[in-house]
Amino acid sequence: MCVMEETGDGDEILLFVYNADSGVFSELKDYVHKAVSLSMYDCPLCALIYGSTGMKKRWANFLKDLDVKVEFLHRDEMAKKYPAVGVRFPAIFIKSSQSLNLLITAGEIGLSKDLEELMISWRIN
């Protein structure tokens, strides 16, 4: 899957898209949902990379060590920026000045049993 776009920037960006909407109300609802029933939560990416107090330190350190910029979007933000993208979320993309390519699908993220598996899975794709 590829969507053409012009950013004027030659650097690649690793783009993470949550299966959740942006905004304070949505974030509060998601926080409560994760606390009450993590197994039923709609965003396995969020469940893997966030704990009860915020982004997991292991994940934050992993991102710092990458040789690529990272960006996080919620599904409503993604729909506004890239309306032609028709994939299930969460998803991980590689974005360059000329394209947006799907790197890891929602199904693949959902198969990750823990944070370590997620980190390994995108590196070998």
C-alpha positions in Angstrom: 0.0 0.0 0.0 1.4 3.3 -1.0 0.0 6.8 -1.0 1.8 9.6 -2.8 2.3 12.9 -1.0 4.7 15.8 -1.1 6.4 17.0 2.1 9.4 18.7 0.7 11.5 16.6 3.2 13.8 13.8 2.1 13.9 12.2 5.5 12.0 9.0 6.3 9.6 9.0 9.3 8.3 6.0 11.1 4.6 6.8 11.5 2.5 5.1 14.2 -1.3 5.4 14.0 -3.4 4.5 17.0 -6.8 2.9 16.7 -8.2 5.7 18.9 -9.3 9.3 18.3 -7.6 12.4 19.5 -8.9 14.8 22.1 -9.1 14.9 25.9 -12.4 13.1 26.1 -11.2 10.2 23.9 -8.0 9.9 25.9 -9.8 9.9 29.2 -12.2 7.2 27.9 -9.3 5.1 26.6 -7.4 5.4 29.9 -10.5 4.1 31.8 -11.1 1.4 29.3 -7.4 0.2 29.5 -7.6 0.2 33.3 -10.8 -1.7 33.5 -10.5 -4.2 30.6 -7.2 -4.2 28.8 -8.0 -7.4 27.0 -11.0 -5.7 25.3 -9.2 -2.5 24.4 -9.5 -1.6 20.7 -5.9 -0.4 20.2 -3.3 -3.1 20.8 -0.6 -0.6 19.9 -1.6 1.6 22.8 -1.9 -1.4 25.1 1.7 -2.5 24.2 3.5 0.9 24.4 1.6 2.6 27.3 1.4 1.7 30.9 -0.9 3.2 33.6 1.4 6.2 34.0 2.2 6.9 30.3 4.6 5.7 27.6 6.7 2.7 28.8 10.3 3.7 29.4 11.6 0.7 27.4 9.6 1.9 24.4 10.7 5.5 24.8 14.3 4.4 24.9 13.8 2.2 21.9 12.5 5.2 19.9 15.4 7.4 21.0 17.8 4.8 19.6 16.3 4.7 16.1 18.0 6.2 13.1 14.7 7.5 11.9 12.3 10.2 13.0 9.0 9.0 14.6 5.5 10.5 14.5 2.3 9.4 16.3 -1.2 10.1 15.0 -4.7 9.1 16.1 -7.0 7.6 13.5 -9.0 10.8 13.1 -5.8 12.8 12.6 -4.6 10.2 10.0 -8.0 10.4 8.1 -7.6 14.2 7.8 -3.9 14.1 6.7 -4.2 11.0 4.4 -7.8 10.4 3.5 -6.9 7.9 0.7 -5.4 5.4 3.2 -7.8 2.6 3.6 -6.3 0.3 6.2 -7.4 -0.9 9.6 -5.7 0.7 12.6 -3.5 0.5 14.5 -0.8 0.5 11.8 2.8 1.5 11.3 4.0 3.2 8.1 7.2 4.5 6.6 6.7 8.0 5.3 9.1 9.7 2.9 8.9 12.9 0.8 7.3 10.9 -2.0 5.3 8.0 -0.4 3.6 6.5 2.6 4.1 2.7 2.8 2.4 0.3 5.2 5.1 -1.4 7.3 3.1 -3.3 9.9 -0.6 -4.1 9.8 -3.2 -4.1 12.5 -3.2 -7.8 12.4 0.5 -8.0 12.9 0.5 -5.6 15.8 -2.3 -7.6 17.4 -0.2 -10.8 17.2 2.6 -9.1 19.3 2.4 -10.7 22.7 4.5 -8.0 24.3 6.5 -4.9 23.7 9.7 -6.9 22.8 7.8 -8.8 20.0 6.5 -5.5 18.6 10.0 -4.0 18.5 11.5 -7.1 16.8 8.6 -7.4 14.3 9.0 -4.0 12.6 12.8 -4.4 12.4 12.6 -7.5 10.4 9.9 -6.4 8.0 
